[in-house]
Amino acid sequence: LVVELNKSRIMWSRFAAELGNVTPAGCWLDNIKQTAGKNGDTLTIKGGAMNMDILLDYANRLQTLPNVVDAQIVDTAQNKKNNVQYISYTVVLQRSGVAKK
């Protein structure tokens, strides 16, 4: 049981570094929520991007992360803060317990 749990848990320090490596300039994270499941887990990432091209690039880059089997943009909204327009987003990642080769 411990071995199985160890395989499926996220090493947050490593995962945070991986997220930083795939996050393009002009895109940021505000919140990450993990939900565990039988065949892996779901990560809901909320943040912002300066434009849709950057957000689409980010979603594609997320697909390259180890254990990620799917990355979907599930919500976007136009926002403005301090006279700067940006897109807020929600991306859902599906992760498996087995790393990609």
NUMARKOL-857778 format. One line per field, with one value per atom (N, C-alpha, C): residue in three letters; atom name; x negated, z, y; residue number from 1. Coordinates in Angstrom, 2 decimals. Layout:
<rs>
residuo	c(ALA_...)
atomo	c(CA_...)
x	c(X_...)
z	c(Z_...)
y	c(Y_...)
num	c(NUM_...)
</rs>
This chain:
<rs>
residuo	c(LEU_LEU_LEU_VAL_VAL_VAL_VAL_VAL_VAL_GLU_GLU_GLU_LEU_LEU_LEU_ASN_ASN_ASN_LYS_LYS_LYS_SER_SER_SER_ARG_ARG_ARG_ILE_ILE_ILE_MET_MET_MET_TRP_TRP_TRP_SER_SER_SER_ARG_ARG_ARG_PHE_PHE_PHE_ALA_ALA_ALA_ALA_ALA_ALA_GLU_GLU_GLU_LEU_LEU_LEU_GLY_GLY_GLY_ASN_ASN_ASN_VAL_VAL_VAL_THR_THR_THR_PRO_PRO_PRO_ALA_ALA_ALA_GLY_GLY_GLY_CYS_CYS_CYS_TRP_TRP_TRP_LEU_LEU_LEU_ASP_ASP_ASP_ASN_ASN_ASN_ILE_ILE_ILE_LYS_LYS_LYS_GLN_GLN_GLN_THR_THR_THR_ALA_ALA_ALA_GLY_GLY_GLY_LYS_LYS_LYS_ASN_ASN_ASN_GLY_GLY_GLY_ASP_ASP_ASP_THR_THR_THR_LEU_LEU_LEU_THR_THR_THR_ILE_ILE_ILE_LYS_LYS_LYS_GLY_GLY_GLY_GLY_GLY_GLY_ALA_ALA_ALA_MET_MET_MET_ASN_ASN_ASN_MET_MET_MET_ASP_ASP_ASP_ILE_ILE_ILE_LEU_LEU_LEU_LEU_LEU_LEU_ASP_ASP_ASP_TYR_TYR_TYR_ALA_ALA_ALA_ASN_ASN_ASN_ARG_ARG_ARG_LEU_LEU_LEU_GLN_GLN_GLN_THR_THR_THR_LEU_LEU_LEU_PRO_PRO_PRO_ASN_ASN_ASN_VAL_VAL_VAL_VAL_VAL_VAL_ASP_ASP_ASP_ALA_ALA_ALA_GLN_GLN_GLN_ILE_ILE_ILE_VAL_VAL_VAL_ASP_ASP_ASP_THR_THR_THR_ALA_ALA_ALA_GLN_GLN_GLN_ASN_ASN_ASN_LYS_LYS_LYS_LYS_LYS_LYS_ASN_ASN_ASN_ASN_ASN_ASN_VAL_VAL_VAL_GLN_GLN_GLN_TYR_TYR_TYR_ILE_ILE_ILE_SER_SER_SER_TYR_TYR_TYR_THR_THR_THR_VAL_VAL_VAL_VAL_VAL_VAL_LEU_LEU_LEU_GLN_GLN_GLN_ARG_ARG_ARG_SER_SER_SER_GLY_GLY_GLY_VAL_VAL_VAL_ALA_ALA_ALA_LYS_LYS_LYS_LYS_LYS_LYS)
atomo	c(N_CA_C_N_CA_C_N_CA_C_N_CA_C_N_CA_C_N_CA_C_N_CA_C_N_CA_C_N_CA_C_N_CA_C_N_CA_C_N_CA_C_N_CA_C_N_CA_C_N_CA_C_N_CA_C_N_CA_C_N_CA_C_N_CA_C_N_CA_C_N_CA_C_N_CA_C_N_CA_C_N_CA_C_N_CA_C_N_CA_C_N_CA_C_N_CA_C_N_CA_C_N_CA_C_N_CA_C_N_CA_C_N_CA_C_N_CA_C_N_CA_C_N_CA_C_N_CA_C_N_CA_C_N_CA_C_N_CA_C_N_CA_C_N_CA_C_N_CA_C_N_CA_C_N_CA_C_N_CA_C_N_CA_C_N_CA_C_N_CA_C_N_CA_C_N_CA_C_N_CA_C_N_CA_C_N_CA_C_N_CA_C_N_CA_C_N_CA_C_N_CA_C_N_CA_C_N_CA_C_N_CA_C_N_CA_C_N_CA_C_N_CA_C_N_CA_C_N_CA_C_N_CA_C_N_CA_C_N_CA_C_N_CA_C_N_CA_C_N_CA_C_N_CA_C_N_CA_C_N_CA_C_N_CA_C_N_CA_C_N_CA_C_N_CA_C_N_CA_C_N_CA_C_N_CA_C_N_CA_C_N_CA_C_N_CA_C_N_CA_C_N_CA_C_N_CA_C_N_CA_C_N_CA_C_N_CA_C_N_CA_C_N_CA_C_N_CA_C_N_CA_C_N_CA_C_N_CA_C_N_CA_C_N_CA_C_N_CA_C_N_CA_C)
x	c(-0.83_0.00_-0.87_-1.89_-2.78_-3.49_-3.93_-4.62_-3.69_-2.43_-1.45_-1.18_-1.01_-0.78_-1.98_-3.16_-4.36_-4.48_-4.05_-4.10_-3.18_-2.02_-1.03_-1.11_-1.89_-1.93_-2.77_-2.45_-3.17_-4.33_-5.51_-6.64_-6.51_-5.89_-5.53_-6.72_-7.87_-9.04_-9.45_-9.42_-9.77_-8.70_-7.43_-6.34_-6.31_-6.58_-6.62_-7.73_-8.86_-9.96_-9.57_-8.90_-8.45_-7.44_-6.51_-5.53_-6.24_-7.22_-7.98_-8.69_-9.18_-9.90_-9.00_-7.72_-6.83_-5.93_-5.95_-5.11_-5.78_-5.15_-5.78_-5.70_-6.56_-6.50_-5.12_-4.56_-3.24_-2.11_-2.46_-1.47_-1.84_-0.84_-1.12_-0.06_-0.42_0.46_0.93_2.20_2.74_3.05_3.44_3.93_3.82_3.46_3.45_4.20_5.13_5.90_5.76_5.47_5.33_6.52_7.05_8.10_7.63_7.54_7.04_8.14_7.74_8.67_8.03_8.78_8.27_7.16_7.29_6.33_5.37_5.26_4.39_5.05_4.68_5.29_5.60_6.36_6.73_6.16_5.50_5.00_5.76_6.34_7.01_6.11_5.70_4.79_5.54_5.49_6.09_4.99_5.14_4.13_4.53_3.53_3.77_2.73_3.10_2.20_2.47_1.44_1.57_2.41_2.42_3.28_3.56_4.45_4.88_3.76_2.91_1.81_0.89_0.61_-0.24_0.45_1.74_2.49_2.51_2.73_2.73_1.35_0.30_-1.06_-1.28_-0.80_-0.93_-0.21_1.01_1.76_1.02_0.43_-0.35_-1.59_-2.26_-3.45_-3.11_-1.96_-1.55_-1.41_-1.01_-0.86_-2.18_-3.31_-4.63_-5.14_-4.47_-4.93_-4.80_-5.74_-5.63_-4.31_-3.72_-2.48_-1.23_-1.35_-0.15_0.40_1.67_2.30_3.25_3.63_4.51_4.42_4.51_4.55_5.60_6.63_7.73_7.96_8.14_8.59_10.10_10.59_12.02_12.76_12.03_12.69_11.71_12.22_11.44_12.36_11.78_12.54_11.59_12.07_11.31_11.37_10.23_10.17_9.30_9.43_8.63_8.26_6.96_6.48_5.41_5.56_4.61_4.43_5.53_5.54_4.83_4.60_3.95_4.96_5.19_6.10_5.35_6.02_5.45_6.59_6.23_7.21_7.01_8.05_7.97_8.40_7.82_8.10_8.19_8.80_8.77_8.36_7.32_6.83_6.93_7.42_7.51_6.53_5.65_4.69_5.15_5.11_5.33_3.96_3.64_2.35_2.57_1.67_1.72_0.64_0.64_-0.39_-1.64_-1.63_-2.76_-3.34_-4.63_-5.29_-5.32_-5.26_-5.41_-6.84_-7.01_-8.39_-8.84)
z	c(0.00_0.00_0.00_0.83_0.91_-0.41_-1.03_-2.32_-3.36_-3.41_-4.37_-4.12_-2.87_-2.55_-2.95_-2.72_-3.06_-4.56_-5.38_-6.84_-7.33_-6.71_-7.23_-6.61_-5.56_-4.94_-5.78_-5.65_-6.39_-5.53_-6.11_-5.45_-5.80_-4.90_-5.21_-5.57_-4.95_-5.31_-6.76_-7.18_-8.56_-9.53_-9.15_-10.03_-10.18_-9.10_-9.17_-10.12_-10.05_-10.97_-12.42_-12.65_-13.99_-14.51_-13.64_-14.04_-14.43_-13.62_-13.93_-15.26_-15.60_-16.86_-18.07_-17.93_-19.10_-19.15_-18.12_-18.10_-18.91_-20.00_-20.85_-20.22_-20.69_-20.26_-20.61_-19.73_-19.97_-19.46_-18.71_-18.14_-16.68_-15.81_-14.38_-13.75_-12.60_-11.85_-10.60_-10.29_-9.05_-8.02_-8.50_-7.59_-8.25_-7.45_-7.93_-6.90_-7.38_-6.50_-7.02_-6.12_-6.48_-5.96_-6.82_-6.43_-6.80_-5.81_-6.06_-6.62_-7.47_-8.05_-8.10_-8.51_-8.55_-9.58_-10.73_-11.82_-11.99_-11.00_-11.08_-10.34_-10.69_-10.03_-11.02_-10.55_-11.36_-10.69_-11.48_-10.98_-11.70_-10.93_-11.48_-11.25_-12.34_-12.28_-12.72_-11.89_-12.24_-12.29_-13.26_-13.40_-14.46_-15.03_-16.04_-17.15_-18.29_-19.44_-20.17_-20.75_-21.43_-22.70_-23.34_-24.51_-24.74_-25.66_-25.91_-26.50_-27.34_-27.91_-26.82_-25.82_-24.71_-23.93_-23.70_-22.97_-23.74_-25.04_-25.86_-25.86_-25.92_-25.85_-24.51_-23.42_-22.09_-22.00_-22.50_-22.47_-23.24_-24.38_-25.16_-24.39_-23.73_-22.96_-21.77_-21.15_-20.02_-20.43_-21.68_-22.19_-22.18_-22.17_-22.23_-20.86_-19.79_-18.44_-18.17_-17.40_-17.04_-16.32_-16.62_-16.00_-16.45_-17.21_-17.67_-18.89_-18.79_-19.91_-20.68_-20.06_-20.73_-20.04_-20.81_-20.29_-21.10_-20.44_-21.12_-20.52_-21.38_-20.93_-20.76_-19.53_-19.29_-19.06_-18.85_-18.64_-18.92_-19.56_-19.77_-19.60_-19.25_-19.14_-19.37_-20.06_-20.25_-18.96_-18.52_-17.31_-17.55_-16.67_-16.75_-15.34_-15.14_-13.84_-14.07_-13.40_-13.59_-15.06_-15.78_-17.20_-18.10_-17.60_-18.39_-18.60_-19.87_-20.21_-20.14_-19.62_-19.58_-19.58_-19.73_-19.73_-18.47_-17.68_-16.57_-17.12_-16.58_-17.12_-16.01_-16.38_-15.58_-16.52_-16.15_-16.91_-16.00_-16.55_-15.79_-16.39_-15.52_-15.93_-15.37_-16.20_-15.75_-15.69_-14.51_-14.33_-14.04_-14.61_-14.34_-13.32_-12.83_-11.89_-12.57_-13.91_-14.67_-15.54_-15.43_-16.19_-17.67_-18.51_-19.96_-20.26_-21.35_-21.74_-22.89)
y	c(-1.19_0.00_1.26_1.28_2.44_2.66_1.57_1.67_2.27_1.81_2.34_3.82_4.20_5.61_6.46_5.94_6.67_6.90_5.93_6.07_7.19_7.32_8.26_9.64_9.82_11.15_12.10_13.36_14.39_14.89_14.91_15.56_17.04_17.80_19.18_20.04_19.83_20.65_20.40_19.14_18.82_19.33_19.11_19.53_21.05_21.78_23.25_23.71_23.04_23.37_23.08_21.93_21.59_22.60_23.01_24.04_25.33_25.71_26.93_26.84_25.65_25.46_25.54_25.18_25.19_26.43_27.24_28.44_29.55_29.98_31.01_32.39_33.28_34.68_35.23_36.03_36.58_35.71_34.65_33.74_33.52_33.44_33.22_32.34_31.77_30.89_31.62_31.49_32.06_30.98_29.78_28.76_27.39_26.37_24.99_24.15_23.33_22.44_21.02_20.08_18.68_17.89_17.01_16.08_14.69_13.80_12.44_11.56_10.62_9.65_8.27_7.26_5.89_5.71_6.35_6.16_7.32_8.16_9.32_10.45_11.66_12.80_13.90_14.86_16.01_17.25_18.08_19.36_20.46_21.36_22.52_23.72_24.34_25.49_26.73_27.76_29.05_30.09_31.00_32.03_33.04_33.69_34.70_34.64_35.19_35.27_36.58_37.13_38.42_38.33_37.14_36.98_35.50_35.21_33.83_32.98_33.56_32.78_32.25_33.06_32.63_31.51_31.66_30.63_29.30_29.35_28.14_27.47_28.28_27.76_27.07_27.67_27.09_25.74_25.67_24.41_23.32_23.68_22.70_22.25_23.18_22.84_21.95_22.18_21.36_19.89_19.66_18.29_17.52_18.23_17.58_17.16_17.56_17.22_15.72_15.15_13.74_13.45_12.33_11.85_12.60_13.66_14.39_13.68_13.25_12.56_13.48_14.61_15.56_16.91_17.97_19.34_20.09_20.57_21.26_22.64_23.63_24.95_24.84_25.01_24.82_26.14_27.24_28.52_29.66_30.71_31.93_33.13_34.25_35.50_36.67_37.68_38.91_39.72_40.23_41.05_42.27_43.22_44.44_44.86_45.09_45.55_46.60_47.74_48.85_49.20_49.22_49.57_48.55_47.35_46.30_45.17_44.84_43.75_42.42_41.40_40.06_39.04_37.78_36.70_35.88_35.73_34.78_33.42_32.35_31.03_29.98_28.88_27.65_26.53_25.81_24.66_23.45_22.34_21.10_20.09_19.57_18.54_17.20_16.17_14.81_14.15_13.60_12.94_11.46_10.64_9.20_8.89_7.68_7.27_6.76_6.71_6.17_7.27_7.47_8.53_8.21_9.27_9.11_8.70_7.96_7.56_8.39)
num	c(1_1_1_2_2_2_3_3_3_4_4_4_5_5_5_6_6_6_7_7_7_8_8_8_9_9_9_10_10_10_11_11_11_12_12_12_13_13_13_14_14_14_15_15_15_16_16_16_17_17_17_18_18_18_19_19_19_20_20_20_21_21_21_22_22_22_23_23_23_24_24_24_25_25_25_26_26_26_27_27_27_28_28_28_29_29_29_30_30_30_31_31_31_32_32_32_33_33_33_34_34_34_35_35_35_36_36_36_37_37_37_38_38_38_39_39_39_40_40_40_41_41_41_42_42_42_43_43_43_44_44_44_45_45_45_46_46_46_47_47_47_48_48_48_49_49_49_50_50_50_51_51_51_52_52_52_53_53_53_54_54_54_55_55_55_56_56_56_57_57_57_58_58_58_59_59_59_60_60_60_61_61_61_62_62_62_63_63_63_64_64_64_65_65_65_66_66_66_67_67_67_68_68_68_69_69_69_70_70_70_71_71_71_72_72_72_73_73_73_74_74_74_75_75_75_76_76_76_77_77_77_78_78_78_79_79_79_80_80_80_81_81_81_82_82_82_83_83_83_84_84_84_85_85_85_86_86_86_87_87_87_88_88_88_89_89_89_90_90_90_91_91_91_92_92_92_93_93_93_94_94_94_95_95_95_96_96_96_97_97_97_98_98_98_99_99_99_100_100_100_101_101_101)
</rs>
